[in-house]
Amino acid sequence: MTYCVGMMLDKGLVMMSDTRTNSGVDNISVYRKMFTWKVPGERIISVMTAGNLATTQNVIGQLEERTKAPEDRDNSLLKASTMFQVASEIGRLLRATVQETQDGNGARGKGRFTASIILAGQIDGMEPRLFLIYPEGNFIEASFDTPFLQIGETKYGRPIILRGYDRNMNFEDAVKLLMVSFDSTLKANLSVGLPLDLMVIERDQFEPAHERRITQDDPYFQAISSSWGDALRSAFHSLPDYKFDHE
């Protein structure tokens, strides 16, 4: 399993993903799930993947090949006019990949090869945009009502973001909020694991404003994890006591 989050702010976009894949407790591996392509001064496009590893690697491999194709070849990432067109093309590619894999494996393959993708980015002259693409190829876009999107093990970290999110927050606070969300997910589910990949995309810059890999021994993440646990315990003990004789 996995956990990935894309978040929209007035200042731009913040993305974070874990790197754990597993097919059993004795077969755990680390694979990158965040991928980025850019044209300096013109566009930046980033995706995060969740689901069957063979499916997601197939899709990413095809997208990567298109960015290296000759000028007269199909290049949906670097030539599309809008982010909506990019989302549509990735959706078609994901749907075709899932269908092809399932057809090749017959009835046993139904449902085993699905995947989902978060797409984020900006093209010059347009707004930053954020999409969630489903294995069927359709997608939804983040909005003021739904300003962040998640894939994978979403339930453990979602309440943290719902309580802490503010569209006007700065990038530093957004990263801190995501780290708390991921720490809560890591504590609750062994199928999500470090290292984490982080990327911040500032509006109208078309270059990552900040990116890093957060490892097990990262001092800031350790401090966040420890301090959040202490804060929860302190908040719990500060709540009014329950009385058995309460009427």
C-alpha positions in Angstrom: 0.0 0.0 0.0 1.0 3.6 0.0 0.1 7.1 1.1 0.3 10.2 -1.1 -1.1 13.7 -0.6 -1.3 16.7 -2.9 -2.3 20.0 -1.3 -3.4 23.3 -2.9 -2.4 26.6 -1.3 -2.8 30.2 -2.5 1.0 30.1 -2.8 1.2 27.0 -4.9 1.2 23.2 -4.4 2.7 20.8 -1.8 3.1 17.1 -2.4 4.3 14.2 -0.2 4.5 10.5 -0.8 5.9 7.5 1.0 8.1 4.9 -0.7 7.0 1.5 0.7 5.7 -1.3 -1.4 5.0 -4.8 -0.1 3.5 -8.1 -1.1 3.6 -9.6 2.3 5.3 -9.0 5.6 8.5 -10.6 4.4 8.7 -8.8 1.0 9.0 -5.1 1.6 10.8 -2.8 -0.8 11.4 0.9 -1.4 10.3 2.5 -4.7 9.9 6.1 -5.6 6.3 7.1 -6.2 6.8 10.8 -7.0 8.0 11.9 -10.5 8.5 15.3 -12.0 9.0 16.8 -15.5 9.6 20.4 -16.3 10.3 23.0 -19.0 12.1 25.9 -17.3 10.0 29.0 -17.4 7.1 27.3 -19.1 5.7 24.3 -17.1 6.2 21.9 -14.3 4.3 18.6 -14.0 4.5 16.1 -11.1 2.7 12.8 -10.4 2.4 10.5 -7.5 1.3 6.9 -7.8 -0.5 4.3 -5.7 -1.6 0.8 -6.5 -0.1 -2.2 -8.4 3.6 -1.5 -8.9 3.8 -3.1 -12.3 1.0 -0.9 -13.5 2.3 2.3 -12.2 5.9 1.6 -13.4 4.4 0.9 -16.9 2.5 4.2 -16.9 5.5 6.2 -15.6 7.8 4.5 -18.1 5.6 5.5 -21.0 5.3 9.1 -19.8 9.1 9.2 -19.4 9.6 7.9 -23.0 7.3 10.6 -24.4 9.3 13.4 -22.8 12.4 12.1 -24.6 10.6 11.5 -28.0 11.5 13.5 -31.1 9.7 16.8 -31.7 7.2 15.2 -34.1 6.2 12.4 -31.7 3.3 12.4 -29.2 4.4 14.3 -26.1 1.3 14.8 -23.9 3.3 16.1 -20.9 5.5 18.7 -22.5 3.2 19.8 -25.4 -0.3 19.8 -24.0 -2.0 23.2 -23.9 -3.6 22.8 -20.4 -3.3 20.7 -17.3 -6.7 19.4 -18.1 -5.4 17.9 -21.3 -2.5 16.4 -19.4 -4.9 14.8 -16.9 -7.0 13.4 -19.8 -4.0 11.9 -21.5 -2.7 10.3 -18.4 -6.2 9.0 -17.6 -6.4 7.3 -21.0 -2.9 5.8 -20.6 -3.7 4.5 -17.1 -7.0 3.0 -18.2 -5.4 1.3 -21.2 -2.6 -0.1 -19.1 -4.9 -1.5 -16.5 -7.2 -3.0 -19.1 -4.3 -4.6 -21.0 -2.8 -6.1 -17.9 -6.2 -7.5 -16.7 -7.0 -8.9 -20.1 -3.6 -10.7 -20.2 -4.3 -12.3 -16.9 -7.9 -13.3 -17.4 -10.5 -13.4 -14.7 -7.8 -13.8 -12.0 -6.5 -10.4 -12.9 -9.7 -8.5 -12.3 -9.1 -5.8 -9.7 -5.5 -6.9 -9.0 -3.8 -4.4 -11.3 -5.5 -1.2 -10.6 -3.7 2.1 -9.7 -4.5 5.7 -9.1 -2.5 8.9 -9.7 -2.3 12.4 -8.3 -1.3 14.9 -10.9 -0.1 18.4 -10.0 1.5 21.2 -11.9 1.2 24.5 -13.7 1.6 25.7 -17.3 2.6 29.3 -17.9 -0.3 31.7 -18.0 -2.6 29.4 -16.1 -3.4 28.5 -12.5 -1.7 25.7 -10.6 -4.0 22.6 -10.8 -4.3 19.4 -8.9 -6.1 16.2 -10.1 -6.9 12.7 -8.8 -7.0 10.2 -11.7 -8.8 6.9 -11.2 -7.9 3.5 -12.7 -10.9 3.8 -15.0 -9.2 6.9 -16.5 -11.7 9.5 -15.2 -10.6 12.1 -12.7 -11.6 14.9 -10.3 -9.9 18.2 -9.7 -9.1 19.9 -6.4 -11.2 23.0 -5.6 -12.0 25.4 -2.8 -14.3 22.7 -1.4 -11.8 19.9 -1.8 -8.4 21.6 -1.6 -6.3 18.4 -1.0 -6.3 15.0 -2.6 -5.1 11.7 -1.2 -4.4 8.2 -2.5 -3.6 4.9 -0.8 -4.0 4.6 3.0 -5.9 7.9 3.4 -8.0 7.4 6.5 -5.4 7.7 9.2 -3.9 11.0 8.1 -7.0 12.7 6.7 -8.4 14.0 10.0 -5.1 15.8 10.8 -5.3 17.7 7.5 -9.0 18.5 7.9 -8.4 20.1 11.2 -5.1 21.9 10.4 -5.5 23.0 6.8 -5.7 26.7 5.8 -5.5 27.7 2.2 -3.6 30.8 3.2 -0.9 29.0 5.2 2.7 29.3 4.2 4.7 26.4 2.7 6.5 25.7 6.0 3.3 25.2 7.9 1.9 23.1 5.1 4.9 20.8 5.2 4.7 20.5 9.0 1.0 19.6 8.6 1.8 16.9 6.1 4.5 15.5 8.3 2.0 15.1 11.2 -0.4 13.5 8.8 2.2 11.0 7.6 3.5 10.3 11.1 0.0 9.4 12.2 -0.4 7.1 9.1 3.0 5.5 9.7 2.1 4.7 13.3 -1.2 3.1 12.3 -0.3 1.1 9.2 2.8 -0.9 8.5 2.2 -0.8 4.7 3.2 2.8 4.7 6.8 3.5 5.4 9.8 5.9 5.2 11.6 7.4 3.4 9.1 10.1 2.4 9.5 12.3 -0.7 8.5 16.0 -0.5 8.1 18.6 -3.2 6.9 22.2 -3.0 5.9 24.0 -6.2 5.6 27.8 -5.9 3.1 29.6 -8.1 4.5 30.8 -11.4 8.1 29.5 -10.8 8.0 26.3 -12.8 10.8 24.9 -10.7 10.6 23.0 -7.4 10.9 25.6 -4.7 11.9 22.8 -2.3 12.4 19.1 -2.5 13.9 16.5 -0.3 13.8 12.9 0.9 12.9 12.4 4.5 14.6 9.4 6.0 14.3 7.4 9.2 17.0 9.4 10.9 15.8 12.9 9.8 16.0 15.1 12.9 13.1 17.3 12.0 10.7 14.4 11.3 11.8 12.8 14.5 11.1 16.0 16.4 7.7 16.3 14.8 6.8 12.7 15.7 7.9 13.0 19.3 6.4 16.4 19.8 3.1 15.5 18.3 2.8 12.4 20.5 3.6 14.5 23.6 1.1 17.2 22.5 -1.7 14.6 22.0 -1.1 13.1 25.5 -1.0 16.6 27.0 -4.3 17.5 25.2 -5.9 14.3 26.4 -5.0 14.9 30.0 -6.3 18.5 29.8 -9.8 17.4 28.9 -12.5 17.3 31.6 -12.5 14.1 33.6 -15.4 11.7 33.2 -17.3 11.0 36.4 -19.2 7.7 37.0 -21.7 9.5 39.1 -22.3 12.1 36.4 -26.0 12.6 35.7 
